[in-house]
């Protein structure tokens, strides 16, 4: 089962699952692609969201999808 980051509005829970380390990497990739500069506290929150016992993939995917959508609507 694939675990994709949504690219539009989320009407149903994103499916799939990823290990914590992959969730962490995926969220950092989306943030970097959106041009988000992270400080120490930002990284702490990314860690909190994605590392055990962090949030499940459906939550991380939804947040990553918001970032992705926002960056597409507001290009740097």
Rosetta blueprint (number, residue, H / E / L):
1 X L
2 X L
3 X L
4 X L
5 X L
6 X L
7 X L
8 X L
9 X L
10 X L
11 X L
12 X L
13 X L
14 X L
15 X L
16 X L
17 X L
18 X L
19 X L
20 X H
21 X H
22 X H
23 X H
24 X H
25 X H
26 X H
27 X H
28 X H
29 X H
30 X H
31 X H
32 X H
33 X H
34 X L
35 X L
36 X L
37 X L
38 X L
39 X L
40 X H
41 X H
42 X H
43 X H
44 X H
45 X H
46 X H
47 X H
48 X H
49 X H
50 X H
51 X L
52 X L
53 X L
54 X L
55 X L
56 X L
57 X H
58 X H
59 X H
60 X H
61 X H
62 X H
63 X H
64 X H
65 X H
66 X H
67 X H
68 X H
69 X H
70 X H
71 X H
72 X H
73 X H
74 X L
75 X L
76 X L
